[in-house]
Amino acid sequence: MNLHWLIRAKRWAQNPPSAARVKLVFTIIAACIAIGLIEHYVGWPEWATAERIPRVPK
C-alpha cells in the first residue's frame, strides 16, 4: 500500500461519509447482487443479449 492510499484512509477516518451516502452505496450493491441472482437463477432475457455483427472479409 503506498502513501497516497494511507493518506486517503486517514482523511476518510477523520471525515466519514454521511449516513445517506452509506445507504446509497449499500442500495447500489444490493441492486447489483439482485440482478446477478436473477440472471443466475432465471436467465438472461433474449432481448437484452447483444448480437455479434459478422466481420466482412477485406
Secondary structure in CASP SS format (residue, H / E / C, confidence):
PFRMAT SS
TARGET T0000
AUTHOR 0000-0000-0000
METHOD secondary structure of the structure
MODEL  1
M C 1.00
N C 1.00
L H 1.00
H H 1.00
W H 1.00
L H 1.00
I H 1.00
R H 1.00
A H 1.00
K H 1.00
R H 1.00
W H 1.00
A H 1.00
Q H 1.00
N C 1.00
P C 1.00
P C 1.00
S C 1.00
A H 1.00
A H 1.00
R H 1.00
V H 1.00
K H 1.00
L H 1.00
V H 1.00
F H 1.00
T H 1.00
I H 1.00
I H 1.00
A H 1.00
A H 1.00
C H 1.00
I H 1.00
A H 1.00
I H 1.00
G H 1.00
L H 1.00
I H 1.00
E H 1.00
H H 1.00
Y H 1.00
V C 1.00
G C 1.00
W C 1.00
P C 1.00
E H 1.00
W H 1.00
A H 1.00
T C 1.00
A C 1.00
E C 1.00
R C 1.00
I C 1.00
P C 1.00
R C 1.00
V C 1.00
P C 1.00
K C 1.00
END
